[in-house]
């Protein structure tokens, strides 16, 4: 099949860290990460999330009157009134302490020119990982981490996240910073007792609430992960989700390491949320040699966040990157058992974490060969059927057979990688129904069914 329906992590952007993805005014996507070679910051451009074109250096740190000497980290770019504002971390010449800087460009591909020739602010302590939220009323907020290099509490180095109002000119702060989160949950102590982190804040607004997504643990270690906290106000108080982290690796996994430092952006058609983050290029060594990955993110009906990752197998492209759509979302779904959770089959959440297995569809205990049928009132064109097994993945293997328009069934199998789909590929022509039959298992769990194709509007 020649149609490009899926992407696969990791992306071609590697040797980097802290990827920030911006959808610019031209409709294209730009990735601004830490590192990538050269002085300052490089960027990449894409329209389909598969092919990323390198743009080279978009911000040269060797500008006249520059204030920082090294450690150019975590650039984030925000558009406001015809200009692109890059907030970044640098190591100050003056006192060899980390601070936040600002550069401005007329275009997303740069060049970004140093705006202040000094740090954006100085509270007398080391600061990293700036993030900016422009609220619905136009008020602006800047979030950052007080870095653990200079913040020692009871003998423990800790990174804390703060928020502060940002002036309308995007170049000054208003008021005093407010402490929002510090490492207090058990999962945030996995890297040991000498250092603890809350860093890489990224704040989004959903249904009137503010979600602060952040990273915990050591960035160079396996258990670098994402958690979040929620507030009714952009400056808190924030309450951490009790089931953090939401993006992590399971202890027994050997195929992926250190998913963290995220940014959130929308699909081309604006209907989906996506998360860019980094993972280690060498899962054994870990460390600073990282690569970008992207996965779909969403909100459950109760307002909690899910992320379909960390994935390494082919996953459906973001909505709007081509003519294909997830036709399962418009189908009438009928199940032979477990009907009380049938909505889980098309809710958008693909299970990777066993702690969230309750969001799977689970067949009734007495159903030895359950079936799931998807039907459409008008014929649709089907290109691919993707069946995702629910977590936990251990034990109870089962077989999957798919029939289209009640024709003979074809068997498909689950790959070994957690979260990967069993896939029936190839164009099926005009279709009014797809039936999925499960057999040979003791317990049947599915997290999602995706059917990629096109339908007449």
C-alpha positions in Angstrom: 0.0 0.0 0.0 1.4 3.4 -1.0 -0.7 5.5 1.3 1.2 7.0 4.2 -1.1 6.4 7.2 1.3 6.1 10.1 4.3 7.6 11.8 6.9 5.7 13.9 8.9 6.9 16.9 11.6 8.0 17.3 11.6 10.9 14.8 14.6 11.7 12.6 15.5 14.6 15.0 18.2 13.2 17.3 21.3 14.1 19.3 19.0 16.7 21.0 16.9 17.2 24.1 13.9 19.1 25.3 12.0 19.3 22.0 9.5 22.2 21.7 7.1 21.9 18.8 5.3 25.0 17.6 2.6 25.2 15.0 3.4 28.6 13.3 1.2 31.0 11.5 2.2 29.5 8.1 0.6 26.2 9.2 3.9 24.3 9.4 5.4 22.8 12.5 8.8 23.8 13.9 10.8 21.9 16.4 13.3 23.9 18.6 15.3 21.6 20.9 18.3 21.8 23.1 21.5 21.0 21.2 21.6 19.6 17.7 25.1 21.0 17.0 26.6 24.5 16.6 26.2 27.5 18.8 22.8 28.5 20.0 19.8 26.7 18.7 18.9 24.8 15.6 15.4 24.1 14.3 13.5 21.6 12.1 10.3 22.0 10.0 7.6 19.6 9.0 4.1 19.4 7.6 3.4 15.7 8.2 5.3 14.8 11.4 7.2 12.2 9.4 9.7 14.2 7.3 11.5 16.9 9.3 13.6 19.3 7.3 16.7 20.8 9.1 16.8 24.5 9.0 20.2 24.9 10.6 21.0 27.5 13.2 18.0 29.8 13.9 19.6 31.5 16.9 23.3 32.2 17.0 24.6 32.7 20.6 27.7 34.5 19.4 25.9 37.8 19.0 27.5 41.2 20.1 26.9 42.0 23.8 25.7 38.5 24.5 25.2 37.7 28.2 25.6 33.9 28.4 28.6 31.6 27.9 27.2 28.1 27.7 24.4 25.6 28.6 21.9 26.9 26.0 18.9 24.7 26.9 15.2 24.3 26.4 14.2 27.0 23.9 10.4 27.6 23.6 8.9 29.9 21.0 5.5 31.7 21.2 3.8 33.9 18.6 2.3 37.2 19.6 1.2 40.1 17.4 3.4 39.4 14.4 6.5 38.3 16.2 8.0 35.0 17.5 9.5 35.2 21.0 12.1 32.6 22.0 12.6 32.0 25.7 15.7 29.9 26.5 18.1 29.0 29.2 21.8 30.1 29.3 24.7 30.2 31.7 25.4 33.8 32.7 28.9 35.3 32.1 28.5 37.4 35.2 28.2 34.7 37.9 28.1 31.4 36.0 24.5 30.8 37.1 21.7 29.7 34.9 19.2 32.3 33.8 16.3 32.8 31.2 17.0 34.8 28.1 14.8 36.2 25.3 15.3 36.5 21.5 12.8 37.7 18.9 12.3 37.0 15.2 9.8 38.1 12.5 9.7 34.5 11.2 9.5 31.1 12.8 12.7 30.0 11.0 14.6 32.9 12.4 17.0 34.4 12.7 16.2 35.1 16.3 17.9 38.2 17.6 18.9 38.8 21.2 16.3 41.2 22.7 17.7 42.4 26.0 21.5 41.5 26.1 20.9 40.4 29.6 18.7 37.8 31.4 15.0 38.4 31.3 14.9 38.5 35.1 17.2 37.7 38.1 15.8 36.6 41.4 19.3 35.6 42.7 19.0 31.9 42.0 19.5 29.5 39.0 16.5 29.3 36.6 15.8 27.0 33.7 13.0 25.7 31.4 10.9 28.8 30.6 7.3 28.2 29.3 4.7 30.9 28.3 0.9 30.7 28.4 -1.2 33.4 26.8 -4.6 33.0 28.4 -8.0 33.6 26.8 -8.2 37.1 28.1 -4.7 38.0 26.7 -3.0 37.9 30.1 0.4 36.2 29.9 2.2 34.0 32.3 5.7 32.6 32.4 6.6 29.4 34.1 10.2 28.2 35.0 12.1 25.9 37.3 14.3 27.0 40.1 17.2 24.7 39.3 18.5 22.1 41.7 22.1 23.2 41.2 21.6 26.1 43.7 18.5 25.0 45.6 19.5 22.8 48.5 16.9 21.8 51.1 17.9 19.7 54.1 20.9 18.5 52.1 18.8 17.6 49.0 19.2 19.4 45.7 15.6 20.1 44.5 14.1 21.7 41.4 10.9 23.7 42.0 8.4 25.1 39.5 7.3 28.8 39.7 4.9 30.9 37.8 4.8 34.7 37.3 2.8 37.2 35.3 4.4 38.3 32.1 3.9 41.9 30.8 2.0 42.5 27.6 5.3 43.4 25.8 6.5 39.9 26.5 9.8 41.3 27.8 9.2 42.1 31.5 7.7 40.4 34.5 4.8 41.8 36.6 4.6 40.9 40.3 6.4 38.3 42.3 6.9 34.6 41.3 4.7 32.0 43.0 5.9 28.5 43.9 3.6 26.0 42.2 5.1 22.5 42.6 8.1 20.8 44.2 9.0 17.1 44.2 6.8 15.4 46.8 5.2 12.3 45.2 6.8 8.9 45.6 7.5 8.5 41.9 9.6 11.7 41.9 12.1 10.0 44.2 13.1 7.2 41.9 16.5 8.8 41.0 17.7 8.7 44.6 17.8 10.9 47.7 20.4 13.4 46.7 18.6 15.2 43.9 14.9 15.6 43.1 13.3 17.4 40.2 10.2 19.2 39.1 11.2 20.8 35.8 10.2 21.3 32.1 6.8 22.9 32.9 4.3 23.2 30.1 0.9 24.7 30.9 -2.3 24.3 28.9 -5.9 25.3 29.5 -8.8 22.8 29.1 -12.4 23.3 30.2 -11.5 26.3 32.3 -8.8 24.5 34.2 -5.0 24.9 34.0 -2.9 21.8 33.5 0.8 22.0 34.4 2.6 19.1 32.8 6.1 18.6 34.1 9.0 16.2 34.3 10.3 14.4 37.3 13.5 12.4 38.1 17.0 12.6 36.5 16.8 13.5 32.8 19.7 11.1 32.0 18.0 8.1 33.8 15.5 5.5 32.7 12.8 6.8 35.0 12.6 10.4 33.7 8.8 10.7 33.3 5.9 13.1 33.0 3.3 14.0 35.6 0.8 16.9 35.9 -1.0 19.1 38.4 -4.3 21.0 38.0 -5.6 24.4 39.1 -8.5 26.7 38.6 -6.1 29.6 38.3 -2.9 30.1 36.2 -0.9 30.8 39.3 -2.3 28.0 41.4 -2.7 26.5 43.8 -1.9 23.4 41.8 -2.9 19.9 42.9 -0.9 17.0 41.5 -2.7 14.1 39.9 -2.7 11.2 42.4 -1.8 8.7 39.7 1.2 10.4 38.3 3.3 9.7 36.2 1.2 9.6 33.0 4.1 9.0 30.6 6.8 6.5 31.9 8.5 3.2 31.2 7.6 0.1 33.1 10.5 -1.3 35.2 10.8 -4.4 33.1 10.9 -2.6 29.7 14.3 -2.7 27.9 13.2 -1.0 24.6 12.8 2.6 25.7 14.2 4.9 28.4 13.6 8.4 29.9 10.5 9.8 28.2 10.2 13.4 29.4 10.4 17.2 28.9 7.3 17.7 26.8 5.5 20.3 24.7 1.9 20.2 23.6 0.4 21.2 20.3 -2.6 20.6 18.1 -3.0 18.4 15.0 -3.3 20.2 11.6 -7.1 20.2 11.7 -7.2 21.3 15.4 -9.1 18.3 16.6 -6.4 16.4 18.5 -3.7 17.2 21.1 -0.2 15.9 20.6 2.9 15.7 22.9 6.5 16.0 21.8 9.1 14.6 24.3 12.5 13.1 24.2 13.8 9.6 24.9 17.3 8.2 25.2 19.0 7.1 22.0 20.9 4.4 24.0 18.5 2.8 26.5 21.4 1.3 28.4 23.6 4.4 28.7 20.8 7.0 29.0 22.4 10.4 29.5 22.1 13.5 27.3 22.1 11.9 23.9 18.4 12.0 23.1 15.8 11.9 20.3 12.4 13.3 19.7 9.2 11.3 19.9 5.5 12.4 19.5 2.4 10.7 20.7 -1.3 11.6 20.9 -2.7 13.1 24.2 -6.2 13.5 25.3 -8.6 14.1 28.2 -10.9 11.5 29.7 -14.5 12.5 30.6 -13.4 13.0 34.2 -10.8 15.6 33.1 -7.7 13.4 33.7 -5.0 13.3 31.0 -3.9 10.2 29.0 -0.9 9.9 26.6 -0.7 7.2 24.0 2.9 6.3 24.7 5.8 6.0 24.9 5.3 4.3 21.6 7.9 2.7 19.2 5.5 1.0 16.8 3.6 2.5 13.8 0.8 4.8 15.1 -1.9 6.7 13.2 -0.8 10.0 11.8 -2.3 13.2 13.4 -5.7 14.1 12.1 -5.5 16.5 9.2 -2.1 15.4 7.8 -3.9 13.6 4.9 -7.3 12.6 3.7 -7.5 9.5 6.0 -9.6 9.6 9.1 -10.3 7.3 12.0 -13.6 5.9 10.8 -14.1 3.9 14.0 -15.2 7.2 15.6 -18.3 7.4 13.4 -19.2 3.7 13.4 -22.0 2.0 15.4 -20.1 -0.4 17.7 -21.7 -3.6 18.9 -20.0 -6.0 21.2 -21.0 -9.5 22.3 -20.1 -8.9 25.9 -18.6 -6.3 28.2 -21.0 -3.8 26.8 -20.6 -1.5 29.8 -17.1 -0.5 28.6 -17.7 -0.6 24.8 -17.0 3.1 24.6 -13.4 2.3 25.6 -12.9 0.8 22.1 -13.2 4.2 20.4 -12.4 6.7 23.1 -8.9 7.6 21.7 -6.9 6.1 24.5 -4.4 3.5 23.7 -3.2 1.7 26.8 0.5 1.5 27.6 0.5 1.8 31.4 -0.9 -1.1 33.4 -2.0 1.3 36.1 -4.7 2.6 33.8 -5.9 -0.8 32.7 -9.4 0.0 34.1 -9.9 2.1 31.0 -9.7 -0.9 28.7 -12.6 -2.8 27.2 -12.8 -6.2 28.9 -14.9 -9.1 27.5 -17.3 -10.9 29.9 -15.7 -13.8 31.7 -18.1 -16.3 30.2 -17.5 -15.1 26.6 -15.0 -17.6 25.1 -15.0 -16.0 21.7 -16.1 -12.4 21.8 -16.9 -10.3 18.7 -16.9 -6.6 18.0 -18.8 -5.2 15.0 -18.4 -1.7 13.5 -21.0 -0.6 11.0 -21.6 2.5 8.9 -24.9 3.8 7.4 -23.1 4.8 4.2 -20.2 2.8 2.6 -16.7 4.0 3.6 -13.2 3.3 2.1 -11.1 1.3 4.6 -7.3 1.3 4.2 -6.2 -0.2 7.5 -7.7 -1.9 10.6 -5.6 -1.5 13.8 -6.5 -3.5 17.0 -4.8 -2.5 20.2 -4.5 -4.9 23.1 -5.2 -3.6 26.6 -2.8 -3.6 29.4 -1.5 -5.4 31.3 0.1 -7.3 28.4 1.5 -10.2 30.4 -0.2 -13.6 30.1 -3.5 -14.6 28.4 -2.4 -14.3 24.8 -5.3 -14.5 22.3 -5.9 -14.5 18.5 -7.6 -11.8 16.4 -9.5 -12.3 13.2 -11.0 -9.5 11.1 -13.7 -9.9 8.4 -14.8 -7.1 6.2 -18.4 -7.0 4.9 -18.9 -10.5 6.4 -16.2 -11.9 4.0 -13.8 -14.6 5.1 -11.7 -13.6 8.2 -8.0 -12.8 8.1 -5.9 -13.4 11.2 -3.7 -10.6 12.5 -1.2 -10.8 15.4 0.1 -8.4 18.1 3.7 -7.4 18.0 5.8 -7.9 21.1 6.3 -4.2 21.8 3.8 -2.9 24.4 1.0 -0.8 23.0 1.6 -2.0 19.4 -1.4 -2.8 17.2 -2.3 -5.9 15.4 -2.8 -4.5 11.9 -4.8 -5.6 8.8 -3.4 -3.5 6.0 -4.5 -3.0 2.4 -7.3 -1.2 0.7 -10.7 -3.0 1.2 -12.8 -1.0 -1.2 -16.3 0.2 -0.2 -17.1 -1.2 3.2 -20.2 -1.1 5.4 -19.0 -3.3 8.3 -15.9 -4.7 10.0 -16.1 -7.6 12.5 -13.3 -8.4 14.9 -13.4 -11.8 16.5 -11.2 -12.8 19.5 -10.3 -16.4 20.4 -8.0 -18.7 22.3 -7.6 -16.5 25.4 -8.5 -16.7 29.1 -9.2 -12.9 29.4 -9.7 -10.5 26.5 -8.7 -6.8 26.9 -8.6 -4.3 24.1 -7.7 -0.6 24.6 -8.7 0.8 21.2 -9.8 0.0 17.6 -8.7 2.4 14.9 -10.0 2.1 11.3 -8.2 4.4 8.9 -9.9 5.4 5.7 -12.0 8.0 4.0 -15.7 8.7 4.0 -17.9 10.9 1.8 -18.8 14.2 3.6 
